[in-house]
Amino acid sequence: MSETGYRQILKSGVWTQNTGFVALLGLCPLLAISNSVVNGLGLGLATTLVLLTSNVAVSLIRNLVKPEVRIPVFVMVIACVVTAVELAMHAFLPGLYTVLGIFIPLIVTNCCVIGRAEAFAFKHGVAKSAVDGLATGLGFMLALVLLGALREVVGQGTLFGQADLLFGEFGKHLTLHLVGDYRGFLLAILPPGAFIGLGCLIALKNVLDARAQRRAAARPAPAIQEASV
């Protein structure tokens, strides 16, 4: 695929067909974990790593797997990758591992992971599959981080709270207190706040897309120069 094709894959995964804002896949972890930036970033990085690795693995074995048994094989590959990521987080990020809890092993059941293995990695080469997995993961992480930032700011008046869970001692200096003596807004932290926040972000994305389309339509068409005979 050409360079433009790779660019299109990235744009589609991160923005045009964003997993959280457009496809609306993986809503369970998206809504449950996104009460802070750090939680969203942690789960987003784990999901991105799983998507990247599983896409590459599926692409490597795609010529060896019969179509009739591809789904069980996909699940087994994804489960192995998720288990490795879970063990690594338990060893190196125990605090974040405890906070994320059951949602780390539940990456196995995330529709976007097995969906990209089926729709893309099983049909394309390693390079394209790696870019697709990375783009899809970054798009999901973008949704997690933006929703987490919105809920954390409105709900607690902070940004990057408990960053030490992900960045260690350095993370203790990253927390920003945006509003002094803020008493918090409980609704933003509770599950209803996740639905409201996601709806606001989807609406914002739709407004930005509509504005971009209007600007593209308003641009004058390039003049076509006819060759003189």
SEMI-885636 format. One record per residue (C-alpha): x, y, z; residue in three letters; residue number from 1. Coordinates in Angstrom, 3 decimals, padded with zeros to 6 digits. Example, Ala and Ser with C-alpha at 12.3 -4.5 7.8 and 13.67 -1.06 7.14 Angstrom:
% SEMI-885636
<px = 012.300; py = -004.500; pz = 007.800; rest = Ala; nr = 1>
<px = 013.670; py = -001.060; pz = 007.140; rest = Ser; nr = 2>
***
This chain:
% SEMI-885636
<px = 000.000; py = 000.000; pz = 000.000; rest = Met; nr = 1>
<px = 001.168; py = 003.480; pz = -000.765; rest = Ser; nr = 2>
<px = 002.105; py = 006.118; pz = 001.774; rest = Glu; nr = 3>
<px = -001.321; py = 007.699; pz = 001.309; rest = Thr; nr = 4>
<px = -002.884; py = 004.336; pz = 002.161; rest = Gly; nr = 5>
<px = -001.002; py = 004.110; pz = 005.440; rest = Tyr; nr = 6>
<px = -002.022; py = 007.672; pz = 006.228; rest = Arg; nr = 7>
<px = -005.620; py = 006.732; pz = 005.531; rest = Gln; nr = 8>
<px = -005.401; py = 003.759; pz = 007.907; rest = Ile; nr = 9>
<px = -004.098; py = 006.022; pz = 010.667; rest = Leu; nr = 10>
<px = -006.766; py = 008.654; pz = 010.054; rest = Lys; nr = 11>
<px = -009.518; py = 006.064; pz = 009.991; rest = Ser; nr = 12>
<px = -008.435; py = 004.354; pz = 013.225; rest = Gly; nr = 13>
<px = -007.728; py = 007.511; pz = 015.202; rest = Val; nr = 14>
<px = -010.531; py = 009.782; pz = 013.973; rest = Trp; nr = 15>
<px = -012.824; py = 008.840; pz = 011.066; rest = Thr; nr = 16>
<px = -013.820; py = 005.426; pz = 012.443; rest = Gln; nr = 17>
<px = -012.806; py = 006.012; pz = 016.058; rest = Asn; nr = 18>
<px = -013.716; py = 002.982; pz = 018.149; rest = Thr; nr = 19>
<px = -015.299; py = 004.947; pz = 020.987; rest = Gly; nr = 20>
<px = -016.783; py = 007.964; pz = 019.218; rest = Phe; nr = 21>
<px = -017.986; py = 006.421; pz = 015.931; rest = Val; nr = 22>
<px = -018.085; py = 002.619; pz = 016.060; rest = Ala; nr = 23>
<px = -019.179; py = 002.706; pz = 019.732; rest = Leu; nr = 24>
<px = -017.292; py = -000.490; pz = 020.535; rest = Leu; nr = 25>
<px = -015.721; py = -001.301; pz = 023.873; rest = Gly; nr = 26>
<px = -018.161; py = 000.948; pz = 025.728; rest = Leu; nr = 27>
<px = -018.017; py = -001.124; pz = 028.928; rest = Cys; nr = 28>
<px = -014.366; py = -000.301; pz = 029.765; rest = Pro; nr = 29>
<px = -014.689; py = 003.131; pz = 028.143; rest = Leu; nr = 30>
<px = -017.485; py = 004.193; pz = 030.490; rest = Leu; nr = 31>
<px = -016.335; py = 002.308; pz = 033.582; rest = Ala; nr = 32>
<px = -012.646; py = 003.256; pz = 033.692; rest = Ile; nr = 33>
<px = -012.687; py = 006.786; pz = 032.307; rest = Ser; nr = 34>
<px = -013.136; py = 008.616; pz = 035.615; rest = Asn; nr = 35>
<px = -009.609; py = 010.025; pz = 035.388; rest = Ser; nr = 36>
<px = -006.900; py = 010.659; pz = 032.796; rest = Val; nr = 37>
<px = -004.471; py = 008.187; pz = 034.345; rest = Val; nr = 38>
<px = -006.972; py = 005.318; pz = 034.386; rest = Asn; nr = 39>
<px = -007.944; py = 006.005; pz = 030.789; rest = Gly; nr = 40>
<px = -004.334; py = 006.310; pz = 029.675; rest = Leu; nr = 41>
<px = -003.348; py = 003.094; pz = 031.438; rest = Gly; nr = 42>
<px = -006.121; py = 001.017; pz = 029.919; rest = Leu; nr = 43>
<px = -005.629; py = 002.721; pz = 026.558; rest = Gly; nr = 44>
<px = -001.941; py = 001.816; pz = 026.451; rest = Leu; nr = 45>
<px = -002.707; py = -001.789; pz = 027.419; rest = Ala; nr = 46>
<px = -005.404; py = -002.062; pz = 024.734; rest = Thr; nr = 47>
<px = -003.139; py = -000.490; pz = 022.114; rest = Thr; nr = 48>
<px = -000.381; py = -002.976; pz = 022.890; rest = Leu; nr = 49>
<px = -002.857; py = -005.853; pz = 022.641; rest = Val; nr = 50>
<px = -004.243; py = -004.587; pz = 019.331; rest = Leu; nr = 51>
<px = -000.802; py = -004.086; pz = 017.831; rest = Leu; nr = 52>
<px = 000.556; py = -007.462; pz = 018.941; rest = Thr; nr = 53>
<px = -002.546; py = -009.497; pz = 018.135; rest = Ser; nr = 54>
<px = -002.915; py = -007.915; pz = 014.695; rest = Asn; nr = 55>
<px = 000.697; py = -008.750; pz = 013.850; rest = Val; nr = 56>
<px = 000.304; py = -012.307; pz = 015.169; rest = Ala; nr = 57>
<px = -002.912; py = -012.919; pz = 013.232; rest = Val; nr = 58>
<px = -001.360; py = -011.528; pz = 010.067; rest = Ser; nr = 59>
<px = 001.650; py = -013.814; pz = 010.430; rest = Leu; nr = 60>
<px = -000.464; py = -016.973; pz = 010.740; rest = Ile; nr = 61>
<px = -003.301; py = -016.003; pz = 008.399; rest = Arg; nr = 62>
<px = -002.138; py = -018.340; pz = 005.631; rest = Asn; nr = 63>
<px = -001.920; py = -021.252; pz = 008.082; rest = Leu; nr = 64>
<px = -005.394; py = -020.922; pz = 009.607; rest = Val; nr = 65>
<px = -008.452; py = -022.334; pz = 007.877; rest = Lys; nr = 66>
<px = -011.372; py = -019.883; pz = 007.672; rest = Pro; nr = 67>
<px = -013.646; py = -022.330; pz = 009.502; rest = Glu; nr = 68>
<px = -011.607; py = -022.128; pz = 012.712; rest = Val; nr = 69>
<px = -010.337; py = -018.559; pz = 012.476; rest = Arg; nr = 70>
<px = -012.494; py = -017.130; pz = 015.296; rest = Ile; nr = 71>
<px = -011.322; py = -019.634; pz = 017.978; rest = Pro; nr = 72>
<px = -007.747; py = -019.062; pz = 016.825; rest = Val; nr = 73>
<px = -008.210; py = -015.284; pz = 017.081; rest = Phe; nr = 74>
<px = -009.559; py = -015.625; pz = 020.624; rest = Val; nr = 75>
<px = -006.665; py = -017.860; pz = 021.663; rest = Met; nr = 76>
<px = -004.073; py = -015.449; pz = 020.224; rest = Val; nr = 77>
<px = -005.717; py = -012.416; pz = 021.864; rest = Ile; nr = 78>
<px = -006.045; py = -014.245; pz = 025.196; rest = Ala; nr = 79>
<px = -002.321; py = -015.075; pz = 025.176; rest = Cys; nr = 80>
<px = -001.384; py = -011.468; pz = 024.436; rest = Val; nr = 81>
<px = -003.739; py = -010.103; pz = 027.105; rest = Val; nr = 82>
<px = -002.350; py = -012.544; pz = 029.670; rest = Thr; nr = 83>
<px = 001.206; py = -011.374; pz = 028.922; rest = Ala; nr = 84>
<px = 000.167; py = -007.710; pz = 029.222; rest = Val; nr = 85>
<px = -001.708; py = -008.409; pz = 032.459; rest = Glu; nr = 86>
<px = 001.292; py = -010.159; pz = 034.028; rest = Leu; nr = 87>
<px = 003.598; py = -007.328; pz = 032.964; rest = Ala; nr = 88>
<px = 001.289; py = -004.706; pz = 034.510; rest = Met; nr = 89>
<px = 000.989; py = -006.754; pz = 037.697; rest = His; nr = 90>
<px = 004.782; py = -006.896; pz = 037.947; rest = Ala; nr = 91>
<px = 005.732; py = -003.329; pz = 036.974; rest = Phe; nr = 92>
<px = 002.580; py = -001.247; pz = 037.669; rest = Leu; nr = 93>
<px = 000.899; py = -002.953; pz = 040.636; rest = Pro; nr = 94>
<px = -000.983; py = 000.164; pz = 041.728; rest = Gly; nr = 95>
<px = -002.529; py = 000.762; pz = 038.312; rest = Leu; nr = 96>
<px = -003.160; py = -002.963; pz = 037.952; rest = Tyr; nr = 97>
<px = -005.208; py = -002.896; pz = 041.153; rest = Thr; nr = 98>
<px = -007.214; py = 000.136; pz = 040.032; rest = Val; nr = 99>
<px = -008.020; py = -001.254; pz = 036.582; rest = Leu; nr = 100>
<px = -008.829; py = -004.656; pz = 038.040; rest = Gly; nr = 101>
<px = -011.057; py = -006.938; pz = 035.965; rest = Ile; nr = 102>
<px = -010.987; py = -004.623; pz = 032.956; rest = Phe; nr = 103>
<px = -007.474; py = -005.748; pz = 031.989; rest = Ile; nr = 104>
<px = -008.380; py = -009.424; pz = 031.345; rest = Pro; nr = 105>
<px = -011.673; py = -008.247; pz = 029.823; rest = Leu; nr = 106>
<px = -009.677; py = -006.789; pz = 026.915; rest = Ile; nr = 107>
<px = -010.027; py = -010.308; pz = 025.481; rest = Val; nr = 108>
<px = -013.754; py = -009.678; pz = 025.003; rest = Thr; nr = 109>
<px = -013.333; py = -006.162; pz = 023.597; rest = Asn; nr = 110>
<px = -015.148; py = -006.149; pz = 020.261; rest = Cys; nr = 111>
<px = -012.647; py = -003.823; pz = 018.612; rest = Cys; nr = 112>
<px = -009.742; py = -006.232; pz = 019.217; rest = Val; nr = 113>
<px = -011.291; py = -009.307; pz = 017.641; rest = Ile; nr = 114>
<px = -013.049; py = -007.090; pz = 015.106; rest = Gly; nr = 115>
<px = -009.761; py = -005.737; pz = 013.720; rest = Arg; nr = 116>
<px = -008.294; py = -009.245; pz = 013.637; rest = Ala; nr = 117>
<px = -011.260; py = -010.443; pz = 011.585; rest = Glu; nr = 118>
<px = -011.831; py = -007.396; pz = 009.384; rest = Ala; nr = 119>
<px = -008.239; py = -006.372; pz = 008.697; rest = Phe; nr = 120>
<px = -005.341; py = -008.451; pz = 010.036; rest = Ala; nr = 121>
<px = -006.631; py = -011.718; pz = 008.557; rest = Phe; nr = 122>
<px = -006.719; py = -010.112; pz = 005.109; rest = Lys; nr = 123>
<px = -003.555; py = -007.970; pz = 005.026; rest = His; nr = 124>
<px = 000.183; py = -008.182; pz = 005.516; rest = Gly; nr = 125>
<px = 002.124; py = -007.576; pz = 008.698; rest = Val; nr = 126>
<px = 003.004; py = -003.926; pz = 008.069; rest = Ala; nr = 127>
<px = -000.544; py = -002.859; pz = 007.261; rest = Lys; nr = 128>
<px = -001.941; py = -004.885; pz = 010.166; rest = Ser; nr = 129>
<px = 000.529; py = -003.305; pz = 012.587; rest = Ala; nr = 130>
<px = -000.446; py = 000.196; pz = 011.470; rest = Val; nr = 131>
<px = -004.136; py = -000.675; pz = 011.733; rest = Asp; nr = 132>
<px = -003.729; py = -002.087; pz = 015.246; rest = Gly; nr = 133>
<px = -001.721; py = 000.932; pz = 016.357; rest = Leu; nr = 134>
<px = -004.213; py = 003.388; pz = 014.850; rest = Ala; nr = 135>
<px = -007.241; py = 001.640; pz = 016.345; rest = Thr; nr = 136>
<px = -005.568; py = 001.495; pz = 019.747; rest = Gly; nr = 137>
<px = -004.604; py = 005.156; pz = 019.631; rest = Leu; nr = 138>
<px = -008.166; py = 006.052; pz = 018.693; rest = Gly; nr = 139>
<px = -009.541; py = 004.074; pz = 021.633; rest = Phe; nr = 140>
<px = -006.954; py = 005.611; pz = 023.948; rest = Met; nr = 141>
<px = -007.894; py = 009.085; pz = 022.679; rest = Leu; nr = 142>
<px = -011.515; py = 008.429; pz = 023.622; rest = Ala; nr = 143>
<px = -010.504; py = 007.128; pz = 027.057; rest = Leu; nr = 144>
<px = -008.183; py = 010.050; pz = 027.812; rest = Val; nr = 145>
<px = -010.562; py = 012.769; pz = 026.612; rest = Leu; nr = 146>
<px = -013.507; py = 011.330; pz = 028.512; rest = Leu; nr = 147>
<px = -011.316; py = 010.773; pz = 031.568; rest = Gly; nr = 148>
<px = -010.035; py = 014.347; pz = 031.425; rest = Ala; nr = 149>
<px = -013.561; py = 015.748; pz = 031.128; rest = Leu; nr = 150>
<px = -014.893; py = 013.708; pz = 034.044; rest = Arg; nr = 151>
<px = -011.846; py = 014.343; pz = 036.232; rest = Glu; nr = 152>
<px = -011.887; py = 018.105; pz = 035.694; rest = Val; nr = 153>
<px = -015.628; py = 018.445; pz = 036.264; rest = Val; nr = 154>
<px = -015.833; py = 015.850; pz = 039.010; rest = Gly; nr = 155>
<px = -012.696; py = 016.604; pz = 041.028; rest = Gln; nr = 156>
<px = -011.218; py = 019.837; pz = 039.673; rest = Gly; nr = 157>
<px = -007.895; py = 018.122; pz = 038.965; rest = Thr; nr = 158>
<px = -005.965; py = 016.733; pz = 036.011; rest = Leu; nr = 159>
<px = -003.509; py = 013.812; pz = 036.090; rest = Phe; nr = 160>
<px = -004.537; py = 012.871; pz = 039.610; rest = Gly; nr = 161>
<px = -002.719; py = 009.776; pz = 040.950; rest = Gln; nr = 162>
<px = -000.289; py = 009.936; pz = 038.047; rest = Ala; nr = 163>
<px = 002.236; py = 008.097; pz = 040.217; rest = Asp; nr = 164>
<px = 000.296; py = 004.885; pz = 039.524; rest = Leu; nr = 165>
<px = 001.559; py = 005.064; pz = 035.936; rest = Leu; nr = 166>
<px = 004.701; py = 007.202; pz = 036.088; rest = Phe; nr = 167>
<px = 006.079; py = 006.349; pz = 039.544; rest = Gly; nr = 168>
<px = 007.605; py = 009.045; pz = 041.756; rest = Glu; nr = 169>
<px = 007.783; py = 011.460; pz = 038.834; rest = Phe; nr = 170>
<px = 004.012; py = 011.281; pz = 038.495; rest = Gly; nr = 171>
<px = 003.492; py = 012.885; pz = 041.912; rest = Lys; nr = 172>
<px = 004.558; py = 016.213; pz = 040.409; rest = His; nr = 173>
<px = 002.185; py = 015.984; pz = 037.434; rest = Leu; nr = 174>
<px = -001.105; py = 016.496; pz = 039.253; rest = Thr; nr = 175>
<px = -002.735; py = 019.819; pz = 038.388; rest = Leu; nr = 176>
<px = -005.270; py = 021.392; pz = 040.748; rest = His; nr = 177>
<px = -007.310; py = 023.537; pz = 038.377; rest = Leu; nr = 178>
<px = -009.845; py = 024.859; pz = 040.898; rest = Val; nr = 179>
<px = -008.852; py = 025.833; pz = 044.414; rest = Gly; nr = 180>
<px = -011.006; py = 024.451; pz = 047.252; rest = Asp; nr = 181>
<px = -013.166; py = 022.547; pz = 044.774; rest = Tyr; nr = 182>
<px = -015.766; py = 020.360; pz = 046.475; rest = Arg; nr = 183>
<px = -016.314; py = 018.159; pz = 043.453; rest = Gly; nr = 184>
<px = -019.282; py = 017.251; pz = 041.298; rest = Phe; nr = 185>
<px = -020.289; py = 013.675; pz = 042.096; rest = Leu; nr = 186>
<px = -022.416; py = 013.131; pz = 038.983; rest = Leu; nr = 187>
<px = -019.374; py = 013.439; pz = 036.698; rest = Ala; nr = 188>
<px = -017.593; py = 010.596; pz = 038.500; rest = Ile; nr = 189>
<px = -020.601; py = 008.269; pz = 038.655; rest = Leu; nr = 190>
<px = -021.722; py = 006.099; pz = 035.668; rest = Pro; nr = 191>
<px = -024.385; py = 008.595; pz = 034.489; rest = Pro; nr = 192>
<px = -021.623; py = 011.180; pz = 034.141; rest = Gly; nr = 193>
<px = -019.762; py = 008.814; pz = 031.800; rest = Ala; nr = 194>
<px = -022.784; py = 008.594; pz = 029.471; rest = Phe; nr = 195>
<px = -023.311; py = 012.355; pz = 029.532; rest = Ile; nr = 196>
<px = -019.627; py = 013.059; pz = 028.929; rest = Gly; nr = 197>
<px = -019.412; py = 010.569; pz = 026.055; rest = Leu; nr = 198>
<px = -022.476; py = 012.129; pz = 024.458; rest = Gly; nr = 199>
<px = -020.900; py = 015.589; pz = 024.697; rest = Cys; nr = 200>
<px = -017.652; py = 014.396; pz = 023.122; rest = Leu; nr = 201>
<px = -019.480; py = 012.619; pz = 020.292; rest = Ile; nr = 202>
<px = -021.469; py = 015.803; pz = 019.644; rest = Ala; nr = 203>
<px = -018.249; py = 017.830; pz = 019.595; rest = Leu; nr = 204>
<px = -016.660; py = 015.411; pz = 017.113; rest = Lys; nr = 205>
<px = -019.727; py = 015.634; pz = 014.867; rest = Asn; nr = 206>
<px = -019.542; py = 019.442; pz = 014.926; rest = Val; nr = 207>
<px = -015.845; py = 019.376; pz = 014.001; rest = Leu; nr = 208>
<px = -016.459; py = 016.869; pz = 011.194; rest = Asp; nr = 209>
<px = -019.359; py = 018.920; pz = 009.817; rest = Ala; nr = 210>
<px = -017.243; py = 022.093; pz = 009.887; rest = Arg; nr = 211>
<px = -014.399; py = 020.311; pz = 008.087; rest = Ala; nr = 212>
<px = -016.817; py = 019.062; pz = 005.423; rest = Gln; nr = 213>
<px = -018.220; py = 022.557; pz = 004.873; rest = Arg; nr = 214>
<px = -014.715; py = 023.971; pz = 004.471; rest = Arg; nr = 215>
<px = -013.802; py = 021.222; pz = 002.012; rest = Ala; nr = 216>
<px = -016.963; py = 021.866; pz = 000.012; rest = Ala; nr = 217>
<px = -016.296; py = 025.619; pz = -000.047; rest = Ala; nr = 218>
<px = -012.833; py = 025.239; pz = -001.543; rest = Arg; nr = 219>
<px = -012.689; py = 026.049; pz = -005.250; rest = Pro; nr = 220>
<px = -012.131; py = 023.057; pz = -007.455; rest = Ala; nr = 221>
<px = -008.650; py = 022.968; pz = -009.022; rest = Pro; nr = 222>
<px = -008.642; py = 024.269; pz = -012.533; rest = Ala; nr = 223>
<px = -008.271; py = 021.630; pz = -015.195; rest = Ile; nr = 224>
<px = -005.774; py = 022.625; pz = -017.788; rest = Gln; nr = 225>
<px = -006.594; py = 021.288; pz = -021.188; rest = Glu; nr = 226>
<px = -003.669; py = 020.367; pz = -023.287; rest = Ala; nr = 227>
<px = -003.541; py = 022.346; pz = -026.482; rest = Ser; nr = 228>
<px = -003.433; py = 020.385; pz = -029.638; rest = Val; nr = 229>
***
